[in-house]
Amino acid sequence: MKIPLIGLKMSTGTLALGALAFMAAPQIIAAVGSVVRPVAKTGIKGGMLVYDKGKDIFSGTVDSIQDVASEARSELSKGSKAAPKKKAA
């Protein structure tokens, strides 16, 4: 069978299968969506937890670096020296 305006040759079975797939597509998409949605939601939740934990870790690291820098500034302003190095034996 030749499809008018397109010039494509198809068998009647192929054409019927395409029409069936076209009609069933909304139900198939709904079924796939009902499975994929919870999986995507769980993935997003996991990403949010990782992001929040990373932000906390980064914040703690910044605080530690600021504390060390503040101590170093304090020592420099007091004129204290760094710990003496040991002589190699």
C-alpha positions as CSV (number, residue, x, y, z in Angstrom):
1,M,0.0,0.0,0.0
2,K,1.4,3.4,-0.9
3,I,0.5,6.3,1.5
4,P,-0.8,9.3,-0.3
5,L,1.1,12.6,-0.2
6,I,4.1,10.9,1.4
7,G,4.9,8.3,-1.3
8,L,5.9,5.8,1.4
9,K,5.2,2.1,0.8
10,M,4.0,0.1,3.8
11,S,2.1,-3.1,4.3
12,T,-1.3,-3.0,5.9
13,G,0.0,-4.7,9.0
14,T,2.7,-2.0,9.5
15,L,0.1,0.7,9.1
16,A,-2.2,-0.9,11.6
17,L,0.6,-1.4,14.1
18,G,1.5,2.3,13.8
19,A,-2.1,3.3,14.3
20,L,-2.4,1.0,17.4
21,A,0.9,2.5,18.8
22,F,-0.4,6.0,18.2
23,M,-3.7,5.2,20.1
24,A,-1.9,3.4,22.9
25,A,0.8,6.1,23.5
26,P,-1.1,8.1,26.1
27,Q,-1.7,5.0,28.3
28,I,1.9,3.9,27.8
29,I,3.3,7.3,28.7
30,A,1.1,7.5,31.8
31,A,2.3,4.0,33.0
32,V,5.9,4.9,32.4
33,G,5.4,8.2,34.1
34,S,3.9,6.6,37.2
35,V,7.1,4.5,37.6
36,V,9.6,7.1,36.7
37,R,8.2,9.9,38.9
38,P,9.0,8.3,42.2
39,V,12.4,7.3,41.1
40,A,13.2,10.9,39.9
41,K,11.7,12.3,43.2
42,T,14.0,10.0,45.2
43,G,17.0,11.1,43.2
44,I,16.2,14.7,43.7
45,K,15.8,14.2,47.4
46,G,19.2,12.4,47.5
47,G,20.8,15.3,45.6
48,M,19.4,17.8,48.0
49,L,20.7,15.9,51.0
50,V,24.2,15.6,49.5
51,Y,24.1,19.3,48.7
52,D,23.1,20.3,52.2
53,K,25.8,18.0,53.8
54,G,28.4,19.4,51.5
55,K,27.4,22.9,52.3
56,D,27.8,22.1,56.0
57,I,31.2,20.5,55.5
58,F,32.4,23.5,53.5
59,S,31.1,25.9,56.0
60,G,33.0,24.1,58.8
61,T,36.2,24.1,56.8
62,V,35.9,27.8,56.1
63,D,35.4,28.4,59.9
64,S,38.5,26.3,60.7
65,I,40.6,28.2,58.2
66,Q,39.4,31.5,59.5
67,D,40.2,30.4,63.1
68,V,43.8,29.4,62.1
69,A,44.3,32.6,60.2
70,S,43.0,34.6,63.2
71,E,45.4,32.8,65.5
72,A,48.3,33.5,63.1
73,R,47.4,37.2,62.9
74,S,47.3,37.3,66.7
75,E,50.7,35.7,67.1
76,L,52.2,38.1,64.5
77,S,50.8,41.1,66.3
78,K,52.3,39.9,69.6
79,G,55.6,39.4,67.9
80,S,55.9,35.7,68.8
81,K,58.1,33.5,66.8
82,A,57.3,30.3,65.1
83,A,58.3,27.1,66.8
84,P,62.1,26.5,66.4
85,K,63.1,23.8,63.9
86,K,64.9,20.8,65.1
87,K,68.4,20.3,63.9
88,A,69.1,17.2,61.8
89,A,71.2,14.7,63.5
